[in-house]
Amino acid sequence: MKQRDYETLRQHLAINIKTFRRDRELSQEGLSLEADVDRTYVSQIERSVGNPSLLILAALAHALGRDVSELLSPPAPRRQRGT
């Protein structure tokens, strides 16, 4: 895997976790408690800084009610406000 592809996956992960967390009306702290992951690590992942293990990805996916594959998939196009 090329470095560029890896960075793209981390960006997808960051956007998807933040989107799914907000959809569930969870704060970063709420997600961290449900997934048993430190809140600062959730923040790092959402900023594309963290490099989570499969165990962490599985815990986050479970807490969000999603599959790990959904966390790594290209994010859905953003909806415009008011539409």
Jmol script that loads the backbone (N, CA, C; Angstrom):
load data "model"
ATOM      1  N   MET A   1       0.845  -1.172   0.000  1.00  0.00           N
ATOM      2  CA  MET A   1       0.000   0.000   0.000  1.00  0.00           C
ATOM      3  C   MET A   1       0.894   1.240   0.000  1.00  0.00           C
ATOM      4  N   LYS A   2       0.570   2.169  -0.843  1.00  0.00           N
ATOM      5  CA  LYS A   2       1.329   3.408  -0.932  1.00  0.00           C
ATOM      6  C   LYS A   2       0.965   4.325   0.237  1.00  0.00           C
ATOM      7  N   GLN A   3       1.894   5.173   0.633  1.00  0.00           N
ATOM      8  CA  GLN A   3       1.671   6.114   1.736  1.00  0.00           C
ATOM      9  C   GLN A   3       0.445   6.976   1.469  1.00  0.00           C
ATOM     10  N   ARG A   4       0.264   7.387   0.238  1.00  0.00           N
ATOM     11  CA  ARG A   4      -0.881   8.225  -0.141  1.00  0.00           C
ATOM     12  C   ARG A   4      -2.192   7.495   0.129  1.00  0.00           C
ATOM     13  N   ASP A   5      -2.242   6.194  -0.172  1.00  0.00           N
ATOM     14  CA  ASP A   5      -3.448   5.395   0.062  1.00  0.00           C
ATOM     15  C   ASP A   5      -3.732   5.265   1.551  1.00  0.00           C
ATOM     16  N   TYR A   6      -2.668   5.105   2.326  1.00  0.00           N
ATOM     17  CA  TYR A   6      -2.799   4.994   3.770  1.00  0.00           C
ATOM     18  C   TYR A   6      -3.363   6.293   4.350  1.00  0.00           C
ATOM     19  N   GLU A   7      -2.864   7.424   3.902  1.00  0.00           N
ATOM     20  CA  GLU A   7      -3.358   8.722   4.369  1.00  0.00           C
ATOM     21  C   GLU A   7      -4.825   8.915   4.004  1.00  0.00           C
ATOM     22  N   THR A   8      -5.210   8.459   2.836  1.00  0.00           N
ATOM     23  CA  THR A   8      -6.615   8.548   2.419  1.00  0.00           C
ATOM     24  C   THR A   8      -7.496   7.727   3.347  1.00  0.00           C
ATOM     25  N   LEU A   9      -7.059   6.528   3.706  1.00  0.00           N
ATOM     26  CA  LEU A   9      -7.823   5.694   4.643  1.00  0.00           C
ATOM     27  C   LEU A   9      -7.962   6.382   5.998  1.00  0.00           C
ATOM     28  N   ARG A  10      -6.889   6.989   6.473  1.00  0.00           N
ATOM     29  CA  ARG A  10      -6.963   7.684   7.764  1.00  0.00           C
ATOM     30  C   ARG A  10      -7.924   8.868   7.697  1.00  0.00           C
ATOM     31  N   GLN A  11      -7.970   9.551   6.548  1.00  0.00           N
ATOM     32  CA  GLN A  11      -8.915  10.656   6.398  1.00  0.00           C
ATOM     33  C   GLN A  11     -10.349  10.146   6.365  1.00  0.00           C
ATOM     34  N   HIS A  12     -10.576   9.043   5.664  1.00  0.00           N
ATOM     35  CA  HIS A  12     -11.918   8.439   5.647  1.00  0.00           C
ATOM     36  C   HIS A  12     -12.334   8.067   7.063  1.00  0.00           C
ATOM     37  N   LEU A  13     -11.432   7.419   7.787  1.00  0.00           N
ATOM     38  CA  LEU A  13     -11.711   7.012   9.159  1.00  0.00           C
ATOM     39  C   LEU A  13     -12.064   8.218  10.020  1.00  0.00           C
ATOM     40  N   ALA A  14     -11.291   9.271   9.912  1.00  0.00           N
ATOM     41  CA  ALA A  14     -11.523  10.476  10.716  1.00  0.00           C
ATOM     42  C   ALA A  14     -12.904  11.072  10.440  1.00  0.00           C
ATOM     43  N   ILE A  15     -13.225  11.238   9.180  1.00  0.00           N
ATOM     44  CA  ILE A  15     -14.512  11.829   8.804  1.00  0.00           C
ATOM     45  C   ILE A  15     -15.663  10.930   9.243  1.00  0.00           C
ATOM     46  N   ASN A  16     -15.536   9.630   8.988  1.00  0.00           N
ATOM     47  CA  ASN A  16     -16.622   8.709   9.318  1.00  0.00           C
ATOM     48  C   ASN A  16     -16.865   8.605  10.812  1.00  0.00           C
ATOM     49  N   ILE A  17     -15.819   8.518  11.604  1.00  0.00           N
ATOM     50  CA  ILE A  17     -16.021   8.417  13.054  1.00  0.00           C
ATOM     51  C   ILE A  17     -16.708   9.678  13.568  1.00  0.00           C
ATOM     52  N   LYS A  18     -16.250  10.826  13.130  1.00  0.00           N
ATOM     53  CA  LYS A  18     -16.855  12.079  13.579  1.00  0.00           C
ATOM     54  C   LYS A  18     -18.326  12.157  13.143  1.00  0.00           C
ATOM     55  N   THR A  19     -18.594  11.789  11.902  1.00  0.00           N
ATOM     56  CA  THR A  19     -19.968  11.827  11.386  1.00  0.00           C
ATOM     57  C   THR A  19     -20.866  10.854  12.137  1.00  0.00           C
ATOM     58  N   PHE A  20     -20.424   9.601  12.290  1.00  0.00           N
ATOM     59  CA  PHE A  20     -21.235   8.593  12.975  1.00  0.00           C
ATOM     60  C   PHE A  20     -21.430   8.952  14.449  1.00  0.00           C
ATOM     61  N   ARG A  21     -20.406   9.518  15.070  1.00  0.00           N
ATOM     62  CA  ARG A  21     -20.514   9.934  16.477  1.00  0.00           C
ATOM     63  C   ARG A  21     -21.557  11.033  16.615  1.00  0.00           C
ATOM     64  N   ARG A  22     -21.504  12.007  15.735  1.00  0.00           N
ATOM     65  CA  ARG A  22     -22.478  13.105  15.787  1.00  0.00           C
ATOM     66  C   ARG A  22     -23.889  12.610  15.457  1.00  0.00           C
ATOM     67  N   ASP A  23     -24.002  11.667  14.520  1.00  0.00           N
ATOM     68  CA  ASP A  23     -25.313  11.090  14.196  1.00  0.00           C
ATOM     69  C   ASP A  23     -25.944  10.451  15.428  1.00  0.00           C
ATOM     70  N   ARG A  24     -25.122   9.866  16.282  1.00  0.00           N
ATOM     71  CA  ARG A  24     -25.605   9.235  17.513  1.00  0.00           C
ATOM     72  C   ARG A  24     -25.679  10.219  18.661  1.00  0.00           C
ATOM     73  N   GLU A  25     -25.377  11.494  18.366  1.00  0.00           N
ATOM     74  CA  GLU A  25     -25.396  12.569  19.357  1.00  0.00           C
ATOM     75  C   GLU A  25     -24.502  12.242  20.549  1.00  0.00           C
ATOM     76  N   LEU A  26     -23.317  11.738  20.239  1.00  0.00           N
ATOM     77  CA  LEU A  26     -22.317  11.423  21.257  1.00  0.00           C
ATOM     78  C   LEU A  26     -21.205  12.459  21.221  1.00  0.00           C
ATOM     79  N   SER A  27     -20.733  12.831  22.378  1.00  0.00           N
ATOM     80  CA  SER A  27     -19.521  13.632  22.459  1.00  0.00           C
ATOM     81  C   SER A  27     -18.335  12.684  22.290  1.00  0.00           C
ATOM     82  N   GLN A  28     -17.161  13.257  22.136  1.00  0.00           N
ATOM     83  CA  GLN A  28     -15.974  12.404  22.089  1.00  0.00           C
ATOM     84  C   GLN A  28     -15.845  11.619  23.391  1.00  0.00           C
ATOM     85  N   GLU A  29     -16.167  12.262  24.493  1.00  0.00           N
ATOM     86  CA  GLU A  29     -16.099  11.579  25.787  1.00  0.00           C
ATOM     87  C   GLU A  29     -17.114  10.441  25.854  1.00  0.00           C
ATOM     88  N   GLY A  30     -18.323  10.686  25.363  1.00  0.00           N
ATOM     89  CA  GLY A  30     -19.341   9.634  25.356  1.00  0.00           C
ATOM     90  C   GLY A  30     -18.904   8.434  24.530  1.00  0.00           C
ATOM     91  N   LEU A  31     -18.350   8.695  23.363  1.00  0.00           N
ATOM     92  CA  LEU A  31     -17.860   7.601  22.524  1.00  0.00           C
ATOM     93  C   LEU A  31     -16.710   6.880  23.210  1.00  0.00           C
ATOM     94  N   SER A  32     -15.824   7.636  23.816  1.00  0.00           N
ATOM     95  CA  SER A  32     -14.674   7.008  24.472  1.00  0.00           C
ATOM     96  C   SER A  32     -15.116   6.108  25.617  1.00  0.00           C
ATOM     97  N   LEU A  33     -16.136   6.511  26.348  1.00  0.00           N
ATOM     98  CA  LEU A  33     -16.649   5.678  27.438  1.00  0.00           C
ATOM     99  C   LEU A  33     -17.297   4.407  26.907  1.00  0.00           C
ATOM    100  N   GLU A  34     -18.093   4.535  25.852  1.00  0.00           N
ATOM    101  CA  GLU A  34     -18.762   3.362  25.277  1.00  0.00           C
ATOM    102  C   GLU A  34     -17.776   2.385  24.649  1.00  0.00           C
ATOM    103  N   ALA A  35     -16.711   2.907  24.063  1.00  0.00           N
ATOM    104  CA  ALA A  35     -15.736   2.054  23.373  1.00  0.00           C
ATOM    105  C   ALA A  35     -14.564   1.660  24.278  1.00  0.00           C
ATOM    106  N   ASP A  36     -14.501   2.247  25.479  1.00  0.00           N
ATOM    107  CA  ASP A  36     -13.392   2.011  26.405  1.00  0.00           C
ATOM    108  C   ASP A  36     -12.054   2.397  25.756  1.00  0.00           C
ATOM    109  N   VAL A  37     -12.061   3.594  25.163  1.00  0.00           N
ATOM    110  CA  VAL A  37     -10.890   4.168  24.505  1.00  0.00           C
ATOM    111  C   VAL A  37     -10.703   5.560  25.100  1.00  0.00           C
ATOM    112  N   ASP A  38      -9.488   5.970  25.337  1.00  0.00           N
ATOM    113  CA  ASP A  38      -9.234   7.283  25.910  1.00  0.00           C
ATOM    114  C   ASP A  38      -9.790   8.388  25.010  1.00  0.00           C
ATOM    115  N   ARG A  39     -10.389   9.420  25.619  1.00  0.00           N
ATOM    116  CA  ARG A  39     -11.002  10.504  24.858  1.00  0.00           C
ATOM    117  C   ARG A  39      -9.982  11.222  23.982  1.00  0.00           C
ATOM    118  N   THR A  40      -8.774  11.395  24.485  1.00  0.00           N
ATOM    119  CA  THR A  40      -7.765  12.081  23.677  1.00  0.00           C
ATOM    120  C   THR A  40      -7.401  11.262  22.443  1.00  0.00           C
ATOM    121  N   TYR A  41      -7.512   9.942  22.555  1.00  0.00           N
ATOM    122  CA  TYR A  41      -7.221   9.099  21.394  1.00  0.00           C
ATOM    123  C   TYR A  41      -8.326   9.211  20.351  1.00  0.00           C
ATOM    124  N   VAL A  42      -9.576   9.300  20.814  1.00  0.00           N
ATOM    125  CA  VAL A  42     -10.690   9.527  19.885  1.00  0.00           C
ATOM    126  C   VAL A  42     -10.449  10.833  19.135  1.00  0.00           C
ATOM    127  N   SER A  43     -10.028  11.860  19.851  1.00  0.00           N
ATOM    128  CA  SER A  43      -9.728  13.149  19.224  1.00  0.00           C
ATOM    129  C   SER A  43      -8.618  13.009  18.185  1.00  0.00           C
ATOM    130  N   GLN A  44      -7.571  12.274  18.521  1.00  0.00           N
ATOM    131  CA  GLN A  44      -6.470  12.077  17.579  1.00  0.00           C
ATOM    132  C   GLN A  44      -6.943  11.357  16.316  1.00  0.00           C
ATOM    133  N   ILE A  45      -7.786  10.362  16.480  1.00  0.00           N
ATOM    134  CA  ILE A  45      -8.299   9.624  15.321  1.00  0.00           C
ATOM    135  C   ILE A  45      -9.144  10.544  14.444  1.00  0.00           C
ATOM    136  N   GLU A  46      -9.984  11.365  15.085  1.00  0.00           N
ATOM    137  CA  GLU A  46     -10.837  12.287  14.326  1.00  0.00           C
ATOM    138  C   GLU A  46     -10.039  13.384  13.625  1.00  0.00           C
ATOM    139  N   ARG A  47      -8.807  13.598  14.044  1.00  0.00           N
ATOM    140  CA  ARG A  47      -7.941  14.590  13.394  1.00  0.00           C
ATOM    141  C   ARG A  47      -6.936  13.930  12.455  1.00  0.00           C
ATOM    142  N   SER A  48      -7.086  12.643  12.181  1.00  0.00           N
ATOM    143  CA  SER A  48      -6.182  11.871  11.315  1.00  0.00           C
ATOM    144  C   SER A  48      -4.763  11.814  11.861  1.00  0.00           C
ATOM    145  N   VAL A  49      -4.619  11.906  13.171  1.00  0.00           N
ATOM    146  CA  VAL A  49      -3.310  11.834  13.804  1.00  0.00           C
ATOM    147  C   VAL A  49      -3.083  10.438  14.381  1.00  0.00           C
ATOM    148  N   GLY A  50      -4.127   9.863  14.980  1.00  0.00           N
ATOM    149  CA  GLY A  50      -4.016   8.544  15.595  1.00  0.00           C
ATOM    150  C   GLY A  50      -3.949   7.432  14.566  1.00  0.00           C
ATOM    151  N   ASN A  51      -3.328   6.343  14.964  1.00  0.00           N
ATOM    152  CA  ASN A  51      -3.193   5.167  14.111  1.00  0.00           C
ATOM    153  C   ASN A  51      -3.753   3.966  14.890  1.00  0.00           C
ATOM    154  N   PRO A  52      -5.076   3.801  14.897  1.00  0.00           N
ATOM    155  CA  PRO A  52      -5.685   2.795  15.768  1.00  0.00           C
ATOM    156  C   PRO A  52      -5.423   1.360  15.310  1.00  0.00           C
ATOM    157  N   SER A  53      -5.347   0.485  16.296  1.00  0.00           N
ATOM    158  CA  SER A  53      -5.223  -0.944  16.031  1.00  0.00           C
ATOM    159  C   SER A  53      -6.581  -1.502  15.601  1.00  0.00           C
ATOM    160  N   LEU A  54      -6.577  -2.728  15.142  1.00  0.00           N
ATOM    161  CA  LEU A  54      -7.842  -3.381  14.780  1.00  0.00           C
ATOM    162  C   LEU A  54      -8.749  -3.509  15.992  1.00  0.00           C
ATOM    163  N   LEU A  55      -8.185  -3.761  17.158  1.00  0.00           N
ATOM    164  CA  LEU A  55      -8.976  -3.872  18.381  1.00  0.00           C
ATOM    165  C   LEU A  55      -9.696  -2.562  18.676  1.00  0.00           C
ATOM    166  N   ILE A  56      -9.003  -1.436  18.536  1.00  0.00           N
ATOM    167  CA  ILE A  56      -9.612  -0.121  18.759  1.00  0.00           C
ATOM    168  C   ILE A  56     -10.666   0.156  17.695  1.00  0.00           C
ATOM    169  N   LEU A  57     -10.365  -0.162  16.435  1.00  0.00           N
ATOM    170  CA  LEU A  57     -11.358   0.036  15.366  1.00  0.00           C
ATOM    171  C   LEU A  57     -12.622  -0.766  15.647  1.00  0.00           C
ATOM    172  N   ALA A  58     -12.455  -2.002  16.082  1.00  0.00           N
ATOM    173  CA  ALA A  58     -13.610  -2.853  16.386  1.00  0.00           C
ATOM    174  C   ALA A  58     -14.414  -2.281  17.553  1.00  0.00           C
ATOM    175  N   ALA A  59     -13.740  -1.786  18.571  1.00  0.00           N
ATOM    176  CA  ALA A  59     -14.431  -1.206  19.725  1.00  0.00           C
ATOM    177  C   ALA A  59     -15.203   0.050  19.328  1.00  0.00           C
ATOM    178  N   LEU A  60     -14.589   0.906  18.519  1.00  0.00           N
ATOM    179  CA  LEU A  60     -15.267   2.118  18.059  1.00  0.00           C
ATOM    180  C   LEU A  60     -16.458   1.773  17.172  1.00  0.00           C
ATOM    181  N   ALA A  61     -16.266   0.842  16.252  1.00  0.00           N
ATOM    182  CA  ALA A  61     -17.360   0.434  15.367  1.00  0.00           C
ATOM    183  C   ALA A  61     -18.530  -0.104  16.183  1.00  0.00           C
ATOM    184  N   HIS A  62     -18.241  -0.944  17.155  1.00  0.00           N
ATOM    185  CA  HIS A  62     -19.298  -1.512  18.001  1.00  0.00           C
ATOM    186  C   HIS A  62     -20.042  -0.406  18.756  1.00  0.00           C
ATOM    187  N   ALA A  63     -19.295   0.521  19.343  1.00  0.00           N
ATOM    188  CA  ALA A  63     -19.905   1.624  20.088  1.00  0.00           C
ATOM    189  C   ALA A  63     -20.771   2.509  19.191  1.00  0.00           C
ATOM    190  N   LEU A  64     -20.410   2.603  17.916  1.00  0.00           N
ATOM    191  CA  LEU A  64     -21.166   3.424  16.963  1.00  0.00           C
ATOM    192  C   LEU A  64     -22.263   2.651  16.251  1.00  0.00           C
ATOM    193  N   GLY A  65     -22.350   1.340  16.509  1.00  0.00           N
ATOM    194  CA  GLY A  65     -23.353   0.521  15.832  1.00  0.00           C
ATOM    195  C   GLY A  65     -23.062   0.338  14.358  1.00  0.00           C
ATOM    196  N   ARG A  66     -21.787   0.286  14.015  1.00  0.00           N
ATOM    197  CA  ARG A  66     -21.354   0.175  12.618  1.00  0.00           C
ATOM    198  C   ARG A  66     -20.396  -0.990  12.461  1.00  0.00           C
ATOM    199  N   ASP A  67     -20.125  -1.352  11.209  1.00  0.00           N
ATOM    200  CA  ASP A  67     -19.096  -2.335  10.894  1.00  0.00           C
ATOM    201  C   ASP A  67     -17.776  -1.597  10.696  1.00  0.00           C
ATOM    202  N   VAL A  68     -16.684  -2.297  10.968  1.00  0.00           N
ATOM    203  CA  VAL A  68     -15.363  -1.699  10.760  1.00  0.00           C
ATOM    204  C   VAL A  68     -15.222  -1.223   9.314  1.00  0.00           C
ATOM    205  N   SER A  69     -15.766  -1.984   8.377  1.00  0.00           N
ATOM    206  CA  SER A  69     -15.647  -1.604   6.964  1.00  0.00           C
ATOM    207  C   SER A  69     -16.292  -0.243   6.696  1.00  0.00           C
ATOM    208  N   GLU A  70     -17.358   0.090   7.425  1.00  0.00           N
ATOM    209  CA  GLU A  70     -18.005   1.391   7.243  1.00  0.00           C
ATOM    210  C   GLU A  70     -17.110   2.529   7.726  1.00  0.00           C
ATOM    211  N   LEU A  71     -16.291   2.248   8.733  1.00  0.00           N
ATOM    212  CA  LEU A  71     -15.389   3.286   9.240  1.00  0.00           C
ATOM    213  C   LEU A  71     -14.308   3.637   8.234  1.00  0.00           C
ATOM    214  N   LEU A  72     -13.932   2.664   7.410  1.00  0.00           N
ATOM    215  CA  LEU A  72     -12.834   2.864   6.463  1.00  0.00           C
ATOM    216  C   LEU A  72     -13.298   3.194   5.048  1.00  0.00           C
ATOM    217  N   SER A  73     -14.584   3.119   4.796  1.00  0.00           N
ATOM    218  CA  SER A  73     -15.126   3.384   3.461  1.00  0.00           C
ATOM    219  C   SER A  73     -15.089   4.876   3.142  1.00  0.00           C
ATOM    220  N   PRO A  74     -15.081   5.213   1.863  1.00  0.00           N
ATOM    221  CA  PRO A  74     -15.171   6.642   1.513  1.00  0.00           C
ATOM    222  C   PRO A  74     -16.442   7.236   2.120  1.00  0.00           C
ATOM    223  N   PRO A  75     -16.327   8.389   2.755  1.00  0.00           N
ATOM    224  CA  PRO A  75     -17.505   8.996   3.383  1.00  0.00           C
ATOM    225  C   PRO A  75     -18.557   9.391   2.357  1.00  0.00           C
ATOM    226  N   ALA A  76     -19.790   9.375   2.810  1.00  0.00           N
ATOM    227  CA  ALA A  76     -20.889   9.827   1.956  1.00  0.00           C
ATOM    228  C   ALA A  76     -20.709  11.316   1.689  1.00  0.00           C
ATOM    229  N   PRO A  77     -21.126  11.770   0.509  1.00  0.00           N
ATOM    230  CA  PRO A  77     -21.035  13.217   0.237  1.00  0.00           C
ATOM    231  C   PRO A  77     -21.800  14.000   1.298  1.00  0.00           C
ATOM    232  N   ARG A  78     -21.226  15.126   1.696  1.00  0.00           N
ATOM    233  CA  ARG A  78     -21.868  15.944   2.708  1.00  0.00           C
ATOM    234  C   ARG A  78     -23.140  16.565   2.164  1.00  0.00           C
ATOM    235  N   ARG A  79     -24.155  16.586   3.040  1.00  0.00           N
ATOM    236  CA  ARG A  79     -25.413  17.251   2.691  1.00  0.00           C
ATOM    237  C   ARG A  79     -25.266  18.732   2.974  1.00  0.00           C
ATOM    238  N   GLN A  80     -25.846  19.531   2.126  1.00  0.00           N
ATOM    239  CA  GLN A  80     -25.840  20.964   2.323  1.00  0.00           C
ATOM    240  C   GLN A  80     -26.857  21.288   3.411  1.00  0.00           C
ATOM    241  N   ARG A  81     -26.533  22.258   4.243  1.00  0.00           N
ATOM    242  CA  ARG A  81     -27.478  22.666   5.287  1.00  0.00           C
ATOM    243  C   ARG A  81     -28.733  23.229   4.640  1.00  0.00           C
ATOM    244  N   GLY A  82     -29.875  22.892   5.248  1.00  0.00           N
ATOM    245  CA  GLY A  82     -31.142  23.394   4.749  1.00  0.00           C
ATOM    246  C   GLY A  82     -31.722  22.605   3.606  1.00  0.00           C
ATOM    247  N   THR A  83     -31.071  21.479   3.214  1.00  0.00           N
ATOM    248  CA  THR A  83     -31.618  20.659   2.125  1.00  0.00           C
ATOM    249  C   THR A  83     -31.946  19.293   2.624  1.00  0.00           C
TER     250      THR A  83
END
end "model"
wireframe off; spacefill off
backbone 0.3
color backbone group
